[in-house]
Amino acid sequence: MKDTTRILHAGRHPEEQHGAVNPPVYHASTILAGSVADWKAQNARRAKDEVGTYYGRYGTPTTHAFEEAIAELEGGYRTLAYPSGLAACSGALMAYLRAGDHVLIADNVYGPTRHFADTFLMRYGVSVSYFDPALGAGIDALIEPRTRVVYLESPGSHTFEVADVPAIAAAAHRHDVIVISDNTWGTPLYYKAIAHGVDVSVHAATKYIVGHSDAMMGVVTTTRETWARLRDTYRQVGFSAAPDDVYLALRGLRSMAVRLPVHWASGVRLAQWLQEQPEVERVMHPALPGDAGHALWRRDFLGATGLFGVCLKASVSQPAMEALFDALALFGLGASWGGFESLILPTEVARSRTATAWQPAGPVFRIHAGLDAVDDLIADMVQGFAALRGHSG
């Protein structure tokens, strides 16, 4: 079955919901048992780790439908829903690390994940090292006897380096090290992280899975071997996704396969237009021929999404770039991405890189190509660059 069909049917059980196509939103904390025998049976099923509705914090039928669908699309064993993307990233790291352990983290990782590692993890006795995301199999030399996790983000959501995930995973697994990867850019449709050797796949579902910029959500999917530690930590810490947000994520998921090709096509065309502008030093988009990560993208990915970066030339001042931003009508100035709207955002990542030098020629910004007609986006960008040139002149 193709993913475009699978995404419509995964996790759906109308026969369990009075024939309703979508599971309703269950607002529930207490789940009643009909008798003492039922209570004991319920506890026995929970002890066997059977999916079920036992207590609101463990999820309801809405949650389970969403988690089942994500696990099927990811090709993983089980999935858990978290209240935000950062909760998913931090929750995954917490599950597999303890005091005295060492974790290797890609230098292009999501900023809040890096902050979590540098503060929370280090405060609790976990040693953190960063590595060049282009290192590939060379990561073997960085693995210490106490290394327990390699954490990736490919592509990075600001500088868009693509990691050789299979090579990194093979090196890590030779040392019994778990590989966690933030797969938000690739989505469960365009990058099969677990099939490429990842043990734990993380998504900020707030982005493309929800797709409408109206709910916070994270998901983590594991292999069978790594499931128990994630489940136990999830329950011990008390992570729980709100039922209304889960419903919105499940609704957004159903249309993701038809939204993503638009983001992909518009993003590439917009990126190509930007490459032609004399003020642009380079465009960071793995789907573009000539991009440093293009060969790996062609080998491992099934598609591209709408997020990419632009580096301007040294001759462009920061105020000139700001003039470009202020002249735009269709691109909103805001964080997050993956929704229907197009976004633009200035980025400053040099101060957060420690393993690799990041020295752009000039100002850098990030674009998310939404579902607008791409001709309209280009026309909007034309007037933005006119403002940039007017300011520079």
C-alpha positions as CSV (number, residue, x, y, z in Angstrom):
1,M,0.0,0.0,0.0
2,K,1.3,3.4,-0.9
3,D,1.8,6.0,1.9
4,T,-0.7,8.3,0.2
5,T,-3.3,5.7,0.9
6,R,-1.9,4.4,4.2
7,I,-2.1,7.9,5.7
8,L,-5.8,7.9,5.2
9,H,-6.5,4.6,6.9
10,A,-3.8,4.1,9.5
11,G,-5.1,4.3,13.1
12,R,-8.8,4.3,12.0
13,H,-11.3,2.0,13.6
14,P,-14.8,3.3,12.8
15,E,-16.3,0.0,14.1
16,E,-15.1,1.0,17.6
17,Q,-16.6,4.5,17.3
18,H,-20.2,3.8,16.3
19,G,-19.2,4.0,12.6
20,A,-17.7,7.5,13.0
21,V,-15.0,8.1,10.4
22,N,-12.8,10.0,12.9
23,P,-12.5,9.1,16.6
24,P,-14.2,11.8,18.7
25,V,-12.2,13.9,21.2
26,Y,-12.3,12.1,24.6
27,H,-11.9,14.4,27.5
28,A,-11.2,12.0,30.3
29,S,-9.1,11.7,33.4
30,T,-10.9,8.9,35.4
31,I,-11.7,5.7,33.6
32,L,-14.2,3.6,35.5
33,A,-14.2,-0.2,35.8
34,G,-17.5,-2.1,35.9
35,S,-16.4,-4.3,38.7
36,V,-13.4,-5.4,40.8
37,A,-12.7,-8.2,38.3
38,D,-12.8,-5.6,35.5
39,W,-10.4,-3.4,37.5
40,K,-8.0,-6.3,38.0
41,A,-8.2,-7.3,34.3
42,Q,-7.6,-3.7,33.3
43,N,-4.4,-3.5,35.4
44,A,-3.3,-6.8,34.0
45,R,-3.6,-5.6,30.5
46,R,-1.7,-2.4,31.4
47,A,1.1,-4.5,33.0
48,K,1.4,-6.4,29.7
49,D,1.8,-3.1,27.9
50,E,-1.4,-3.6,25.9
51,V,-2.8,-0.5,24.2
52,G,-5.9,0.6,26.2
53,T,-7.7,3.4,28.0
54,Y,-6.6,3.0,31.6
55,Y,-6.2,6.6,32.9
56,G,-6.4,10.0,31.1
57,R,-2.6,10.6,31.3
58,Y,-2.0,7.3,29.5
59,G,-4.1,8.5,26.6
60,T,-7.6,8.0,25.2
61,P,-8.9,6.3,22.0
62,T,-8.1,9.6,20.2
63,T,-4.5,9.5,21.4
64,H,-4.1,5.8,20.5
65,A,-5.5,6.3,17.0
66,F,-3.0,9.1,16.4
67,E,0.0,7.1,17.8
68,E,-1.0,4.0,15.9
69,A,-1.1,6.0,12.6
70,I,2.3,7.6,13.2
71,A,4.0,4.3,14.1
72,E,2.6,2.7,10.9
73,L,3.9,5.5,8.7
74,E,7.3,5.6,10.5
75,G,7.7,1.8,10.2
76,G,8.3,1.7,13.9
77,Y,7.1,-0.4,16.8
78,R,5.2,2.1,18.9
79,T,4.7,5.9,19.1
80,L,4.0,8.3,22.0
81,A,2.4,11.7,21.7
82,Y,4.0,14.6,23.6
83,P,2.6,18.1,24.3
84,S,5.2,19.8,22.1
85,G,8.0,19.2,19.8
86,L,10.6,20.2,22.4
87,A,8.9,17.8,24.9
88,A,9.4,15.0,22.4
89,C,13.1,15.9,21.8
90,S,13.9,16.3,25.5
91,G,11.7,13.3,26.5
92,A,13.6,11.1,24.1
93,L,17.0,12.2,25.5
94,M,15.9,11.7,29.1
95,A,14.7,8.2,28.3
96,Y,18.2,6.9,27.3
97,L,20.6,8.9,29.4
98,R,21.5,9.0,33.1
99,A,24.2,10.6,35.3
100,G,27.7,9.7,34.1
101,D,26.6,9.0,30.5
102,H,27.9,10.8,27.4
103,V,25.8,12.0,24.5
104,L,27.0,13.1,21.0
105,I,24.8,15.8,19.4
106,A,24.9,17.1,15.9
107,D,26.1,20.7,15.8
108,N,23.2,21.8,13.7
109,V,20.5,20.6,16.2
110,Y,17.4,22.6,17.0
111,G,18.3,25.4,19.3
112,P,15.9,24.5,22.2
113,T,17.2,21.0,22.1
114,R,20.8,22.3,22.4
115,H,19.7,24.5,25.3
116,F,18.1,21.5,27.0
117,A,21.3,19.5,26.6
118,D,23.6,22.3,27.9
119,T,21.4,23.1,30.9
120,F,19.2,20.2,32.1
121,L,21.3,17.3,31.0
122,M,24.6,18.7,32.1
123,R,23.0,19.8,35.4
124,Y,22.1,16.1,36.0
125,G,25.6,14.8,35.3
126,V,25.4,13.9,31.6
127,S,28.4,14.9,29.5
128,V,27.5,16.6,26.2
129,S,29.7,16.8,23.0
130,Y,28.8,18.3,19.7
131,F,30.0,17.0,16.3
132,D,30.1,18.1,12.7
133,P,26.8,16.8,11.1
134,A,28.8,16.0,7.9
135,L,31.1,13.6,9.8
136,G,29.4,10.4,8.7
137,A,31.2,7.2,9.7
138,G,34.0,9.3,11.2
139,I,31.8,9.6,14.3
140,D,33.3,6.3,15.4
141,A,36.4,8.2,16.7
142,L,34.2,10.3,18.9
143,I,32.4,7.5,20.7
144,E,33.6,7.0,24.2
145,P,33.1,4.0,26.5
146,R,30.4,6.0,28.3
147,T,28.6,7.3,25.2
148,R,25.0,6.1,25.2
149,V,23.3,8.2,22.6
150,V,24.0,9.9,19.2
151,Y,21.4,12.6,18.5
152,L,20.9,13.9,15.0
153,E,18.9,16.4,13.1
154,S,18.9,15.9,9.4
155,P,18.6,18.3,7.7
156,G,19.3,20.8,10.4
157,S,16.4,23.3,10.4
158,H,18.6,26.4,10.1
159,T,21.6,25.4,8.0
160,F,20.2,22.3,6.3
161,E,23.2,20.0,6.4
162,V,22.2,16.4,5.5
163,A,23.8,13.7,7.6
164,D,24.8,10.3,6.3
165,V,22.5,8.7,8.8
166,P,23.1,5.0,7.8
167,A,26.9,5.4,8.2
168,I,26.5,7.2,11.6
169,A,24.0,4.5,12.8
170,A,26.2,1.7,11.7
171,A,29.2,3.2,13.7
172,A,27.0,3.9,16.7
173,H,25.5,0.4,16.7
174,R,28.9,-1.2,16.7
175,H,29.3,0.3,20.2
176,D,25.7,-0.4,21.3
177,V,24.9,3.3,21.2
178,I,21.3,4.4,20.5
179,V,20.7,6.7,17.6
180,I,17.9,9.4,18.0
181,S,17.1,11.6,15.1
182,D,14.9,14.7,14.8
183,N,13.0,13.9,11.5
184,T,10.7,16.9,11.5
185,W,11.9,18.3,8.1
186,G,11.7,14.9,6.4
187,T,8.3,14.0,7.9
188,P,7.2,10.4,8.2
189,L,6.4,10.4,4.5
190,Y,9.6,11.7,3.0
191,Y,12.2,10.2,5.3
192,K,12.0,6.7,6.7
193,A,14.4,7.2,9.6
194,I,14.0,3.8,11.2
195,A,14.6,2.1,7.9
196,H,17.9,4.0,7.7
197,G,19.2,2.8,11.0
198,V,17.7,5.2,13.5
199,D,16.4,3.7,16.8
200,V,14.2,6.6,17.9
201,S,12.6,9.0,15.5
202,V,11.4,12.3,16.8
203,H,9.0,14.9,15.2
204,A,7.8,18.3,16.1
205,A,4.3,17.3,14.9
206,T,3.4,21.0,15.4
207,K,4.9,21.5,12.0
208,Y,3.9,19.4,9.0
209,I,1.8,16.8,10.7
210,V,-0.6,19.3,12.3
211,G,-0.1,21.5,9.3
212,H,-2.4,24.4,10.3
213,S,-0.4,26.3,12.9
214,D,-3.0,25.8,15.6
215,A,-1.8,23.0,17.9
216,M,1.4,22.1,19.7
217,M,2.4,18.4,19.4
218,G,5.4,16.1,19.4
219,V,5.8,12.4,18.6
220,V,8.5,9.8,19.3
221,T,8.5,6.4,17.6
222,T,10.9,3.6,18.6
223,T,12.0,0.2,17.5
224,R,10.8,-2.7,19.6
225,E,14.1,-2.9,21.4
226,T,14.1,0.7,22.5
227,W,10.4,1.0,23.4
228,A,10.3,0.1,27.1
229,R,12.7,2.9,28.3
230,L,10.8,5.6,26.4
231,R,7.4,4.3,27.7
232,D,8.7,4.2,31.3
233,T,10.2,7.7,31.2
234,Y,7.1,9.1,29.6
235,R,4.9,7.8,32.4
236,Q,7.4,8.6,35.2
237,V,7.7,12.2,34.1
238,G,4.0,12.6,33.4
239,F,4.1,13.6,29.7
240,S,0.7,13.8,28.2
241,A,-0.7,15.4,25.1
242,A,-4.0,17.3,25.3
243,P,-6.9,15.5,23.6
244,D,-8.0,18.5,21.5
245,D,-4.5,19.0,20.2
246,V,-4.2,15.3,19.4
247,Y,-7.5,15.5,17.5
248,L,-6.1,18.4,15.4
249,A,-2.9,16.5,14.8
250,L,-4.8,13.5,13.6
251,R,-7.0,15.6,11.3
252,G,-3.9,17.4,9.9
253,L,-2.1,14.1,9.3
254,R,-4.8,12.9,6.9
255,S,-4.1,15.7,4.4
256,M,-0.3,15.8,4.8
257,A,0.3,13.7,1.7
258,V,-1.5,16.2,-0.5
259,R,0.0,19.3,1.2
260,L,3.7,18.2,1.1
261,P,4.1,18.1,-2.7
262,V,2.9,21.8,-2.8
263,H,5.4,22.8,-0.2
264,W,8.1,20.8,-2.0
265,A,7.5,22.3,-5.5
266,S,7.0,25.8,-4.2
267,G,10.1,25.7,-2.0
268,V,12.3,24.5,-4.8
269,R,11.0,27.0,-7.3
270,L,11.3,29.9,-4.8
271,A,14.8,28.7,-3.9
272,Q,15.8,28.6,-7.6
273,W,14.5,32.2,-8.1
274,L,16.5,33.4,-5.1
275,Q,19.6,31.8,-6.4
276,E,19.4,34.1,-9.4
277,Q,19.3,37.3,-7.3
278,P,22.6,39.1,-7.4
279,E,22.4,39.9,-3.6
280,V,22.2,36.2,-2.7
281,E,25.5,34.4,-1.8
282,R,23.9,30.9,-1.6
283,V,20.7,29.1,-0.9
284,M,20.7,26.2,1.5
285,H,18.3,23.6,0.2
286,P,19.2,19.9,-0.1
287,A,16.9,19.4,-3.1
288,L,18.9,21.8,-5.2
289,P,21.7,20.4,-7.3
290,G,25.0,21.8,-6.1
291,D,23.9,21.8,-2.4
292,A,26.4,20.0,-0.2
293,G,23.7,17.6,1.0
294,H,22.1,17.0,-2.4
295,A,23.6,13.6,-3.1
296,L,22.6,12.2,0.3
297,W,19.1,13.8,-0.1
298,R,18.7,12.0,-3.5
299,R,19.9,8.7,-2.0
300,D,17.9,8.7,1.2
301,F,14.8,11.0,0.9
302,L,11.6,10.5,-0.9
303,G,10.8,14.2,-1.2
304,A,11.6,17.7,0.2
305,T,9.6,20.1,2.2
306,G,9.2,23.9,2.1
307,L,11.8,25.0,4.6
308,F,15.2,26.3,3.5
309,G,17.8,29.0,4.2
310,V,19.3,31.9,2.3
311,C,22.6,33.6,2.8
312,L,23.0,37.1,1.5
313,K,26.3,38.6,0.3
314,A,28.6,40.6,2.5
315,S,27.6,43.8,0.7
316,V,24.0,43.4,2.1
317,S,23.6,45.1,5.4
318,Q,21.3,44.0,8.2
319,P,19.0,47.0,7.8
320,A,18.7,46.2,4.1
321,M,17.6,42.7,4.8
322,E,15.1,44.1,7.4
323,A,13.7,46.4,4.6
324,L,13.1,43.3,2.5
325,F,11.2,41.7,5.4
326,D,9.1,44.7,6.0
327,A,8.1,45.1,2.4
328,L,6.6,41.5,2.2
329,A,2.9,41.0,2.2
330,L,2.5,37.3,2.0
331,F,5.4,36.1,4.1
332,G,4.7,36.3,7.8
333,L,7.5,37.1,10.2
334,G,7.4,34.3,12.7
335,A,8.9,31.2,14.2
336,S,7.7,27.6,13.6
337,W,6.9,26.4,10.1
338,G,5.1,23.6,8.4
339,G,1.7,25.3,8.3
340,F,-0.3,26.5,5.3
341,E,1.2,30.0,5.7
342,S,4.5,31.2,4.2
343,L,7.1,32.5,6.7
344,I,10.4,34.3,6.8
345,L,12.7,34.7,9.7
346,P,16.2,36.1,10.3
347,T,18.6,33.5,11.7
348,E,21.7,33.8,13.8
349,V,23.3,30.4,14.4
350,A,27.0,31.3,14.6
351,R,26.9,31.8,18.3
352,S,25.5,28.3,18.9
353,R,28.0,26.3,16.8
354,T,30.9,24.8,18.7
355,A,32.1,21.8,16.6
356,T,31.9,23.5,13.2
357,A,32.7,27.0,12.0
358,W,29.6,28.9,10.7
359,Q,30.7,32.1,9.1
360,P,28.2,33.3,6.5
361,A,29.2,35.9,4.1
362,G,26.3,38.2,5.0
363,P,22.9,38.2,6.8
364,V,21.0,34.9,6.8
365,F,17.3,34.2,6.8
366,R,15.0,31.2,6.6
367,I,12.0,30.7,4.4
368,H,9.0,28.4,4.7
369,A,7.1,28.1,1.4
370,G,3.5,27.7,2.4
371,L,0.5,26.7,0.2
372,D,0.2,30.1,-1.5
373,A,0.4,30.1,-5.3
374,V,4.2,30.2,-5.9
375,D,3.9,32.9,-8.6
376,D,2.4,35.1,-5.9
377,L,5.2,34.3,-3.5
378,I,7.8,35.2,-6.1
379,A,6.0,38.5,-6.9
380,D,6.0,39.3,-3.2
381,M,9.7,38.5,-3.0
382,V,10.3,40.8,-6.0
383,Q,8.9,43.7,-4.1
384,G,10.9,42.7,-1.1
385,F,14.2,42.7,-3.0
386,A,13.2,46.0,-4.5
387,A,13.0,47.4,-1.0
388,L,16.4,45.8,-0.2
389,R,18.0,47.4,-3.2
390,G,16.4,50.8,-2.4
391,H,17.8,50.7,1.1
392,S,21.2,49.6,-0.1
393,G,21.2,52.4,-2.8
